[in-house]
Amino acid sequence: MGISDAERRVLEAARRCCERWGLSKVTVDDIVDEAGVSRATLYRLFPGGKDVLFEALRNWELEEFFTELMAAVQGADTLEDVVVACVVSSTRQLRADEHIAVMLATSPGETISELTVAGMPQTISVAVAALMPLVDRYLPEQECEELVELLARLVISYFLAPSAHVDLGEPESARHFITTFILPAFAPSLRS
C-alpha cells in the first residue's frame, strides 16, 4: 500500500491516539490534533472519516506485519522451515507490538474482538495472499489455504492465551509442535 507522507502521519497519529485512549474513545478531533492536520485534510485523505481511517490503519498494520514476516521466511527451503519461520516470526511480532499491548491493556474486549471475531476473516485473507506463494510448491491449493488459515488461528490463539507447554516464539518449541501436530495432517497431500 503506497501511502503519502500525510497519510502516514495521520495513520501514526491514529495509532498513538488508540494506544492512549482506546479505539472506541478516539475522535476525529483527537487524531487531527495529534497529526497536526485539519479535519478537511483527514476527510480528503480518508473519505468517510473515522471508519475508513481505522480500516486503512488495520490494512497498513497488516501490510507492515506481513512485510516483516516475508523477510523472516527468506531462505527457508522446506515446508517445515517455511511454517516454523512464519509461526516464530508472527508470534514474536505480536509479542513485540506495543500498539497491541497497549490496546489489550486499555480496551481488551475490543482488541480481542479485532484480533479474533471481527478481524480474523481479513487476517486470514491477507495471510493466504501473502503466504500461498511460499507453500504452494509443497501442497495443492486447497491444502495451502487450510494450512495458512490454521497457522493464523494458531498463532493468534497462542498469543492471546499462552501455553505453559508450547512457546511458538521459540524456534525449537515451535518446530516440535508443528512437526508433531500440524504437518502430519498435511503429509498425504505433500508434493514430491
Contacts in CASP RR format, 6 or more apart in sequence:
PFRMAT RR
TARGET T0000
AUTHOR 0000-0000-0000
METHOD contacts of the structure
MODEL  1
MGISDAERRVLEAARRCCERWGLSKVTVDDIVDEAGVSRATLYRLFPGGK
DVLFEALRNWELEEFFTELMAAVQGADTLEDVVVACVVSSTRQLRADEHI
AVMLATSPGETISELTVAGMPQTISVAVAALMPLVDRYLPEQECEELVEL
LARLVISYFLAPSAHVDLGEPESARHFITTFILPAFAPSLRS
1 59 0 8 1.000
1 60 0 8 1.000
1 63 0 8 1.000
3 11 0 8 1.000
3 60 0 8 1.000
4 45 0 8 1.000
6 37 0 8 1.000
6 41 0 8 1.000
6 45 0 8 1.000
7 45 0 8 1.000
7 46 0 8 1.000
7 56 0 8 1.000
9 35 0 8 1.000
9 36 0 8 1.000
9 37 0 8 1.000
10 31 0 8 1.000
10 32 0 8 1.000
10 35 0 8 1.000
10 37 0 8 1.000
10 41 0 8 1.000
10 42 0 8 1.000
10 45 0 8 1.000
10 46 0 8 1.000
10 53 0 8 1.000
11 53 0 8 1.000
11 56 0 8 1.000
11 57 0 8 1.000
11 60 0 8 1.000
12 35 0 8 1.000
13 31 0 8 1.000
13 32 0 8 1.000
13 34 0 8 1.000
13 35 0 8 1.000
13 36 0 8 1.000
14 26 0 8 1.000
14 31 0 8 1.000
14 34 0 8 1.000
14 35 0 8 1.000
14 53 0 8 1.000
14 54 0 8 1.000
14 57 0 8 1.000
15 57 0 8 1.000
15 61 0 8 1.000
15 99 0 8 1.000
16 34 0 8 1.000
17 26 0 8 1.000
17 30 0 8 1.000
17 31 0 8 1.000
17 34 0 8 1.000
18 26 0 8 1.000
18 57 0 8 1.000
18 99 0 8 1.000
18 102 0 8 1.000
18 103 0 8 1.000
19 98 0 8 1.000
19 99 0 8 1.000
19 102 0 8 1.000
19 103 0 8 1.000
19 106 0 8 1.000
20 102 0 8 1.000
20 106 0 8 1.000
21 30 0 8 1.000
21 106 0 8 1.000
22 103 0 8 1.000
22 106 0 8 1.000
22 107 0 8 1.000
22 110 0 8 1.000
23 54 0 8 1.000
23 103 0 8 1.000
23 107 0 8 1.000
23 110 0 8 1.000
23 111 0 8 1.000
23 114 0 8 1.000
24 107 0 8 1.000
24 110 0 8 1.000
26 50 0 8 1.000
27 50 0 8 1.000
28 39 0 8 1.000
28 42 0 8 1.000
28 49 0 8 1.000
28 50 0 8 1.000
29 39 0 8 1.000
31 42 0 8 1.000
31 50 0 8 1.000
31 53 0 8 1.000
32 38 0 8 1.000
32 39 0 8 1.000
32 41 0 8 1.000
32 42 0 8 1.000
35 42 0 8 1.000
42 49 0 8 1.000
42 53 0 8 1.000
43 49 0 8 1.000
46 52 0 8 1.000
46 53 0 8 1.000
46 56 0 8 1.000
58 114 0 8 1.000
58 119 0 8 1.000
58 122 0 8 1.000
61 99 0 8 1.000
62 122 0 8 1.000
62 123 0 8 1.000
62 126 0 8 1.000
63 126 0 8 1.000
65 90 0 8 1.000
65 93 0 8 1.000
66 126 0 8 1.000
66 127 0 8 1.000
66 130 0 8 1.000
68 89 0 8 1.000
68 93 0 8 1.000
69 86 0 8 1.000
69 89 0 8 1.000
69 90 0 8 1.000
69 93 0 8 1.000
69 130 0 8 1.000
70 130 0 8 1.000
72 85 0 8 1.000
72 86 0 8 1.000
72 88 0 8 1.000
72 89 0 8 1.000
73 82 0 8 1.000
73 85 0 8 1.000
73 86 0 8 1.000
73 89 0 8 1.000
73 134 0 8 1.000
75 81 0 8 1.000
76 82 0 8 1.000
76 84 0 8 1.000
76 85 0 8 1.000
76 134 0 8 1.000
78 138 0 8 1.000
79 135 0 8 1.000
79 138 0 8 1.000
79 139 0 8 1.000
79 183 0 8 1.000
79 186 0 8 1.000
79 190 0 8 1.000
80 175 0 8 1.000
80 178 0 8 1.000
80 179 0 8 1.000
80 183 0 8 1.000
82 134 0 8 1.000
82 135 0 8 1.000
82 138 0 8 1.000
83 135 0 8 1.000
83 147 0 8 1.000
83 151 0 8 1.000
83 178 0 8 1.000
83 182 0 8 1.000
83 183 0 8 1.000
84 171 0 8 1.000
84 174 0 8 1.000
84 175 0 8 1.000
84 178 0 8 1.000
86 131 0 8 1.000
86 134 0 8 1.000
86 151 0 8 1.000
87 151 0 8 1.000
87 154 0 8 1.000
87 155 0 8 1.000
87 168 0 8 1.000
87 169 0 8 1.000
87 174 0 8 1.000
87 178 0 8 1.000
88 168 0 8 1.000
88 169 0 8 1.000
88 170 0 8 1.000
88 171 0 8 1.000
88 174 0 8 1.000
90 151 0 8 1.000
90 155 0 8 1.000
90 168 0 8 1.000
91 155 0 8 1.000
91 158 0 8 1.000
91 159 0 8 1.000
91 168 0 8 1.000
91 169 0 8 1.000
91 174 0 8 1.000
92 169 0 8 1.000
94 100 0 8 1.000
94 155 0 8 1.000
94 156 0 8 1.000
94 159 0 8 1.000
95 159 0 8 1.000
95 169 0 8 1.000
100 111 0 8 1.000
100 115 0 8 1.000
103 110 0 8 1.000
103 111 0 8 1.000
103 114 0 8 1.000
104 111 0 8 1.000
104 112 0 8 1.000
112 160 0 8 1.000
113 119 0 8 1.000
115 123 0 8 1.000
115 156 0 8 1.000
115 159 0 8 1.000
115 160 0 8 1.000
116 156 0 8 1.000
116 160 0 8 1.000
120 152 0 8 1.000
120 153 0 8 1.000
120 156 0 8 1.000
123 152 0 8 1.000
123 156 0 8 1.000
124 148 0 8 1.000
124 149 0 8 1.000
124 152 0 8 1.000
124 153 0 8 1.000
127 148 0 8 1.000
127 149 0 8 1.000
127 151 0 8 1.000
127 152 0 8 1.000
128 144 0 8 1.000
128 145 0 8 1.000
128 148 0 8 1.000
128 149 0 8 1.000
131 144 0 8 1.000
131 148 0 8 1.000
131 151 0 8 1.000
132 141 0 8 1.000
132 144 0 8 1.000
132 145 0 8 1.000
132 148 0 8 1.000
135 144 0 8 1.000
135 147 0 8 1.000
135 148 0 8 1.000
136 144 0 8 1.000
137 191 0 8 1.000
138 144 0 8 1.000
138 190 0 8 1.000
138 191 0 8 1.000
139 147 0 8 1.000
139 186 0 8 1.000
139 189 0 8 1.000
139 190 0 8 1.000
139 191 0 8 1.000
140 189 0 8 1.000
140 191 0 8 1.000
143 186 0 8 1.000
143 189 0 8 1.000
146 186 0 8 1.000
147 182 0 8 1.000
147 186 0 8 1.000
150 182 0 8 1.000
151 182 0 8 1.000
154 168 0 8 1.000
154 182 0 8 1.000
155 168 0 8 1.000
158 166 0 8 1.000
158 168 0 8 1.000
159 168 0 8 1.000
166 173 0 8 1.000
166 174 0 8 1.000
166 177 0 8 1.000
167 173 0 8 1.000
167 174 0 8 1.000
168 174 0 8 1.000
168 177 0 8 1.000
END
